[in-house]
């Protein structure tokens, strides 16, 4: 191994890539004041605890909801905000004003807060108790105007936040809060995350490159390059016994021919996977990219290895595209535990049938098996690019159903997150001569509008395709990150969309 490699050994080689959202916390913080007396404050605390514990039990919210004592003074507010900043597992706070909490008390704390914030505009009781309501009830249940006071201050301070309105037991409210929690988890995972590029960006390509310094400042993750020789050295060090065990795992997991099981190429592919995994674990990397233009010393381009590592939770994108690799990782964190999968993707070719236009998405080799419809087939085929031995890869169709395509692009003076809602469909015919994993989809609102809007927004040909997440998840994520989001969905009108891009240019 190259002695100059910046690799940091860790005790548990899996701990940095495992995705356990329940280990993360959002803190439920309720605002009030001393004006109402101790009896009211005790009721406020009891109601707040009940709501927090109920939210924590609800399966729609994937993280742990932690009740925090009611804050009633500027000092208490500042202290809880600083405590949240310092707590390693706290990914955000949910605020609620049970009574009236004068918002000037919040200024210092909100200025100091570095965690994402969600303002839950709710109240303890769902219904007005028409026959029993009196001034004691009114003094206790003042969220209707207490939250407006708090909302004014955050608007005055230009603070990005999520606002959710409705009763805390409503399904819609719980779904919104769960989606925001997932977005906050993805953002938390980016903070201090490390991604590695093996080689540089694909020569002359624009959209996959960008400003890595600005990205680290804006997003919190770092991207650094290792020569392919550093990886090759680790691949060569993999013991034969481990390779044999992984080949058996391939045989148990996929449809595979007896001839391929005897082919040395399968062992080469397994050795690459084990070497890649060892490199990523040793360096505590959460994502990576490579390029077929820089494969010196490698027997074949990584195929099945990349597909399986993505399924394990790593971010990936081809041809040096570090932005998409980071986005794939974030979306895998956000989607953890949800049905379906998320994968690196590329709009490859079109079906321009006027009656049924569609997009065929794929890549040379590297589509995550988490989106496979059924058991993948493990095969070896010529690639026709890269000048290496025929690579082993998994071949499958993706499942039909709603999905999104997302692209993170560097616009020069800002980053833009572009999201297109799509509908994946079952291929109308077999693809017997196409030896790659693939997915067929219809972009919303229609092929012409969806593709034109994507081009107008400068969206990349590389994306993260997800059947786990919705555009709402990424809208929350963009708000937390403080970046522009351009959304192409069933309601997109090209004239309006073009104007939104122009307004965003002025805004950002």
C-alpha positions in Angstrom: 0.0 0.0 0.0 1.2 3.5 -0.8 2.6 4.9 2.5 1.3 8.4 1.6 -2.3 7.3 1.5 -4.6 9.4 3.8 -6.4 6.4 5.3 -7.6 6.4 8.9 -8.2 3.0 10.5 -11.3 2.7 12.6 -12.4 0.2 15.2 -15.6 -0.8 13.5 -15.1 -0.8 9.7 -18.9 -0.7 9.2 -19.9 2.0 11.5 -19.4 4.9 9.1 -21.6 3.4 6.3 -24.4 1.8 8.4 -27.7 3.7 8.1 -29.6 3.6 11.4 -32.0 6.5 11.5 -33.4 5.7 14.9 -29.9 6.5 16.3 -30.5 10.1 15.2 -32.6 12.6 17.2 -34.9 15.5 16.7 -35.6 17.5 19.8 -39.1 18.7 20.6 -38.8 22.2 22.1 -41.9 24.0 23.4 -42.0 27.7 24.0 -43.9 29.6 26.7 -43.2 32.2 29.4 -43.6 32.7 33.2 -46.6 35.1 32.8 -49.2 32.3 33.1 -48.1 30.8 36.4 -46.7 27.4 37.5 -50.0 25.5 37.1 -50.2 26.4 33.4 -46.6 25.7 32.8 -47.0 22.2 34.3 -49.9 21.6 31.9 -47.7 22.9 29.0 -45.0 20.5 30.0 -47.4 17.5 30.3 -48.9 18.2 26.9 -45.5 18.7 25.3 -44.2 15.4 26.7 -47.3 13.5 25.5 -46.9 14.9 22.0 -43.2 14.2 21.8 -43.7 10.6 23.0 -46.5 10.1 20.6 -44.4 11.4 17.7 -41.6 9.1 18.8 -43.8 6.0 18.6 -45.2 6.8 15.2 -43.6 4.6 12.4 -43.9 7.5 9.9 -41.2 9.3 11.8 -37.9 7.3 11.3 -35.8 9.1 13.9 -36.0 9.4 17.7 -38.1 12.3 18.9 -36.7 13.6 22.2 -38.8 15.7 24.6 -37.1 18.7 26.0 -38.3 20.9 29.0 -40.3 24.0 28.1 -38.2 27.1 27.4 -39.4 30.3 29.1 -36.5 32.8 29.0 -33.9 34.0 26.6 -31.3 32.2 28.6 -33.1 28.8 28.5 -33.7 29.2 24.7 -30.0 30.0 24.1 -28.9 27.1 26.2 -31.1 24.5 24.4 -29.9 25.8 21.0 -26.3 25.5 22.0 -26.9 22.1 23.5 -28.5 21.0 20.2 -25.5 22.3 18.3 -23.1 20.2 20.4 -25.1 17.0 20.6 -23.6 14.6 17.9 -26.9 12.7 17.3 -29.2 15.8 17.2 -30.1 16.4 13.6 -32.7 19.2 14.1 -35.2 20.7 16.5 -39.0 20.9 16.3 -40.4 24.0 17.9 -44.0 24.7 19.1 -45.4 27.6 21.0 -48.0 26.1 23.3 -48.8 29.5 24.7 -47.5 33.0 23.7 -43.7 33.0 23.8 -42.5 36.6 23.1 -40.2 36.2 20.2 -37.5 38.7 21.1 -36.5 36.0 23.7 -35.6 33.7 20.7 -33.3 36.0 18.8 -30.0 35.0 20.5 -30.8 31.3 20.4 -31.9 31.3 16.8 -28.8 33.2 15.7 -26.6 30.6 17.4 -28.6 27.5 16.2 -26.8 25.5 13.5 -29.3 22.6 13.4 -32.2 22.5 10.9 -35.5 23.7 12.4 -39.1 22.6 11.9 -41.9 24.8 13.2 -44.9 22.6 14.1 -47.9 24.9 14.1 -50.3 22.8 16.1 -52.2 22.7 19.3 -52.8 20.1 22.0 -56.5 19.8 21.6 -58.0 19.0 18.1 -61.4 20.5 18.8 -62.8 23.5 20.6 -64.7 22.3 23.7 -67.7 24.4 22.9 -69.6 24.1 26.1 -66.6 24.1 28.5 -64.3 26.7 26.9 -63.4 29.5 29.3 -60.5 32.0 29.7 -58.4 29.4 31.5 -58.6 27.3 28.4 -57.8 30.3 26.2 -54.8 31.2 28.3 -53.4 27.7 28.1 -54.1 27.0 24.4 -52.6 30.0 22.5 -50.8 28.3 19.7 -52.9 30.1 17.1 -51.1 33.4 17.9 -48.1 32.2 19.8 -46.8 30.4 16.7 -47.5 33.5 14.6 -45.3 35.6 16.9 -42.5 33.0 16.6 -43.0 32.7 12.8 -42.6 36.5 12.4 -39.2 36.4 14.2 -37.9 33.6 12.0 -39.1 35.4 8.9 -37.6 38.7 10.1 -34.3 36.9 10.7 -34.5 35.2 7.2 -34.2 31.8 8.7 -34.9 28.8 6.5 -37.2 26.4 8.2 -40.0 23.9 7.6 -43.5 24.9 8.7 -46.0 22.2 9.2 -49.6 23.1 10.1 -52.3 20.8 11.5 -53.1 18.7 14.5 -50.2 16.6 15.7 -52.2 13.4 15.3 -53.2 14.0 11.7 -51.7 11.5 9.2 -50.7 14.4 6.9 -48.8 16.2 9.6 -47.0 13.0 10.6 -46.0 12.3 7.0 -44.7 15.8 6.5 -42.7 15.6 9.8 -41.3 12.2 8.8 -40.3 13.6 5.4 -38.5 16.6 7.0 -36.8 14.3 9.5 -35.4 12.2 6.6 -34.2 15.3 4.9 -32.5 16.4 8.1 -30.9 13.0 8.4 -29.5 13.3 4.9 -28.1 16.7 5.7 -26.6 15.5 8.9 -24.9 12.7 7.1 -23.2 15.1 4.8 -21.5 17.0 7.6 -17.9 15.9 7.7 -18.6 13.1 5.1 -15.6 12.0 3.0 -15.9 11.1 -0.7 -13.0 9.8 -2.8 -12.4 10.1 -6.5 -10.2 7.5 -8.2 -8.7 9.6 -11.0 -10.0 12.9 -12.2 -13.2 14.0 -14.0 -13.8 12.6 -17.4 -11.9 14.7 -19.9 -13.6 17.8 -21.3 -16.9 17.1 -19.5 -18.5 20.2 -17.9 -21.6 19.3 -15.9 -20.0 16.5 -13.8 -17.2 18.8 -12.6 -17.5 21.8 -10.3 -16.1 23.7 -7.3 -15.2 21.2 -4.6 -14.0 24.0 -2.3 -17.4 25.8 -2.5 -19.2 22.4 -2.1 -17.4 21.7 1.1 -18.1 25.1 2.4 -21.8 24.9 1.4 -22.6 21.3 2.1 -20.0 20.0 4.7 -18.6 17.0 2.7 -15.1 16.8 1.3 -14.0 15.3 -2.0 -10.4 14.3 -2.5 -8.6 12.2 -5.1 -6.5 9.1 -4.9 -4.6 7.7 -7.9 -5.9 4.4 -9.2 -2.7 2.8 -8.1 -3.6 3.3 -4.4 -6.7 1.3 -5.0 -5.0 -1.4 -7.1 -2.5 -2.0 -4.3 -5.4 -2.8 -1.9 -7.1 -5.0 -4.5 -3.9 -7.0 -4.9 -3.7 -7.6 -1.2 -7.0 -9.3 -0.9 -6.5 -13.0 0.1 -7.8 -15.7 -2.2 -9.9 -17.2 0.6 -12.0 -14.0 0.8 -12.4 -14.0 -3.0 -13.7 -17.6 -3.0 -16.2 -16.8 -0.2 -17.5 -13.8 -2.2 -17.9 -15.8 -5.4 -20.0 -18.2 -3.4 -22.1 -15.3 -2.2 -22.6 -14.3 -5.9 -23.7 -17.8 -6.7 -26.2 -17.8 -3.8 -27.6 -14.3 -4.6 -28.0 -14.1 -8.3 -28.9 -16.1 -11.4 -25.5 -17.1 -12.8 -24.3 -19.7 -15.3 -21.9 -22.5 -14.4 -19.5 -21.4 -17.1 -19.2 -17.9 -15.4 -18.7 -19.5 -12.0 -15.6 -21.1 -13.5 -14.4 -18.0 -15.3 -11.4 -16.2 -13.7 -13.2 -12.9 -14.5 -15.7 -13.6 -11.7 -12.9 -13.9 -9.2 -11.3 -10.7 -10.6 -14.6 -8.9 -10.1 -14.9 -10.2 -6.5 -11.4 -9.1 -5.7 -12.2 -5.7 -7.0 -15.2 -5.5 -4.8 -13.3 -6.5 -1.7 -10.5 -4.1 -2.5 -12.9 -1.2 -3.0 -14.7 -2.0 0.2 -11.5 -2.2 2.1 -10.3 1.1 0.7 -13.6 2.8 1.5 -13.7 1.4 5.0 -10.1 2.3 5.8 -10.6 5.9 4.6 -14.0 6.2 6.2 -15.5 7.2 2.9 -19.2 7.4 2.3 -19.1 7.6 -1.5 -16.8 7.4 -4.4 -16.4 7.8 -8.2 -14.1 6.4 -10.8 -13.6 6.9 -14.6 -12.9 4.4 -17.4 -10.2 6.8 -18.6 -8.0 6.0 -15.6 -7.9 2.2 -14.9 -4.2 1.6 -15.0 -3.4 -1.7 -13.2 -7.1 -2.8 -13.0 -8.1 -5.9 -14.9 -11.7 -4.8 -15.6 -13.9 -1.8 -14.9 -15.7 -2.1 -11.6 -19.2 -3.3 -12.3 -20.9 -5.7 -9.9 -18.7 -4.3 -7.1 -20.1 -0.8 -7.6 -23.7 -2.1 -7.8 -23.3 -4.0 -4.6 -21.5 -1.3 -2.7 -24.3 1.2 -3.6 -26.8 -1.3 -2.3 -24.8 -1.4 1.0 -25.3 2.4 1.3 -22.3 4.0 -0.5 -22.8 6.9 -2.8 -21.5 6.5 -6.3 -21.3 8.2 -9.7 -19.2 7.4 -12.8 -16.7 9.5 -14.7 -15.5 11.5 -11.7 -19.0 12.9 -10.9 -18.5 13.6 -7.2 -21.6 15.8 -6.9 -23.9 13.0 -7.9 -22.0 10.5 -5.7 -22.7 12.7 -2.7 -26.3 13.1 -3.7 -26.8 9.3 -4.1 -25.4 8.9 -0.5 -27.7 11.5 0.9 -30.7 10.1 -0.8 -29.9 6.6 0.4 -29.8 7.9 4.0 -33.1 9.8 3.5 -34.7 6.7 2.0 -33.4 4.2 4.6 -36.1 1.7 5.6 -38.6 2.8 2.9 -39.6 0.3 0.1 -37.8 0.5 -3.2 -34.3 1.8 -3.7 -32.1 4.7 -5.0 -29.4 4.5 -7.6 -26.9 6.4 -9.7 -28.6 6.8 -13.1 -28.1 8.3 -16.5 -30.7 9.3 -19.2 -29.3 7.1 -21.9 -31.7 7.0 -24.9 -35.2 8.0 -25.9 -38.3 6.2 -27.3 -39.9 9.0 -29.3 -43.1 7.1 -30.2 -45.7 9.9 -30.4 -48.3 7.7 -28.7 -46.0 6.6 -25.9 -42.7 8.5 -25.5 -40.3 7.2 -22.8 -36.8 7.5 -21.5 -34.4 4.5 -21.1 -32.2 5.1 -18.1 -29.0 3.0 -17.6 -25.3 3.3 -17.4 -22.4 1.3 -18.7 -22.4 -1.0 -15.6 -23.2 0.8 -12.4 -26.9 0.7 -11.5 -27.8 -0.2 -7.9 -29.5 -3.5 -7.5 -31.8 -2.0 -4.8 -34.1 -0.9 -7.7 -34.2 -4.4 -9.3 -37.5 -6.0 -10.1 -36.8 -9.6 -9.1 -33.5 -11.5 -8.9 -30.7 -9.9 -11.0 -28.7 -12.0 -13.4 -24.9 -12.0 -13.0 -23.2 -12.0 -16.4 -20.0 -11.0 -18.2 -20.1 -9.1 -21.5 -17.9 -6.9 -23.6 -18.1 -3.2 -22.7 -16.6 -1.6 -25.8 -15.0 1.2 -23.8 -12.1 1.5 -21.3 -9.8 -1.0 -23.1 -10.0 -3.6 -20.3 -11.2 -7.2 -19.9 -14.9 -7.9 -20.3 -16.5 -6.8 -16.9 -18.9 -8.7 -14.7 -22.2 -6.9 -14.0 -25.7 -7.4 -12.7 -28.5 -7.2 -15.3 -32.1 -6.5 -14.4 -35.2 -4.3 -15.2 -36.4 -1.9 -12.6 -39.9 -2.1 -11.0 -42.7 0.1 -12.4 -44.2 2.9 -10.3 -43.7 6.5 -9.3 -40.1 7.7 -8.9 -37.9 10.8 -9.1 -34.7 11.8 -10.9 -32.5 14.4 -9.1 -29.5 16.3 -10.2 -27.1 18.5 -8.2 -25.4 21.0 -10.6 -22.9 23.8 -10.1 -24.3 27.0 -11.7 -21.1 28.9 -11.1 -22.3 31.2 -8.3 -24.6 28.7 -6.6 -25.7 25.1 -6.6 -29.1 24.0 -8.0 -31.0 20.9 -7.1 -33.2 19.8 -10.0 -35.9 17.2 -9.5 -38.2 15.6 -12.0 -41.1 13.4 -11.0 -41.4 10.4 -13.3 -43.4 7.2 -13.7 -41.4 4.0 -14.3 -43.0 1.5 -16.6 -42.5 -2.1 -17.6 -40.6 -2.4 -20.9 -43.0 -3.3 -23.6 -40.6 -5.8 -25.0 -37.6 -7.9 -23.9 -34.1 -6.5 -24.3 -32.1 -9.6 -24.9 -29.1 -7.9 -26.4 -28.8 -5.1 -23.9 -26.5 -6.4 -21.2 -26.9 -3.7 -18.5 -29.4 -2.9 -15.7 -32.0 -0.4 -16.9 -35.2 1.4 -16.1 -37.8 2.8 -18.4 -39.8 5.9 -17.4 -42.2 8.6 -18.6 -41.3 12.0 -17.2 -43.9 14.3 -15.9 -45.8 16.3 -17.0 -45.1 14.8 -20.4 -42.0 13.9 -22.4 -41.6 17.2 -24.3 -42.2 19.5 -21.3 -40.2 17.4 -18.9 -37.1 17.1 -21.1 -37.3 20.7 -22.2 -37.6 22.0 -18.6 -34.6 19.8 -17.6 -32.5 21.3 -20.4 -33.5 24.8 -19.6 -32.5 24.3 -15.9 -29.1 22.9 -16.9 -29.7 19.5 -15.4 -27.0 16.9 -15.7 -27.2 13.6 -17.6 -26.2 11.9 -14.4 -28.8 11.7 -11.7 -29.9 9.9 -8.6 -33.0 7.9 -9.4 -35.2 7.0 -6.5 -38.3 4.9 -5.9 -38.1 5.5 -2.2 -38.3 9.3 -2.0 -40.6 12.0 -3.4 -39.8 15.5 -4.6 -41.1 16.7 -1.2 -38.2 15.1 0.6 -35.7 16.9 -1.7 -37.5 20.2 -1.4 -37.0 19.9 2.4 -33.4 18.9 1.8 -32.8 21.9 -0.4 -34.3 24.3 2.2 -32.1 22.9 4.9 -29.0 23.2 2.6 -30.0 26.7 1.6 -29.9 26.0 -2.1 -32.2 26.5 -5.1 -34.6 23.7 -6.0 -36.2 23.5 -9.4 -39.1 21.0 -9.6 -40.5 19.5 -12.7 -43.8 17.7 -11.9 -47.4 17.2 -13.1 -48.1 20.9 -12.8 -45.0 22.2 -14.7 -45.7 24.8 -17.4 -42.7 25.8 -19.5 -43.5 29.5 -19.5 -43.9 29.6 -15.7 -40.9 27.3 -15.2 -38.6 29.6 -17.3 -39.8 32.6 -15.3 -39.0 30.7 -12.0 -35.5 30.1 -13.2 -35.1 33.8 -14.0 -36.5 34.8 -10.6 -34.1 32.3 -8.9 -31.2 33.9 -10.8 -32.1 37.2 -9.2 -32.9 35.7 -5.8 -29.6 33.8 -5.5 
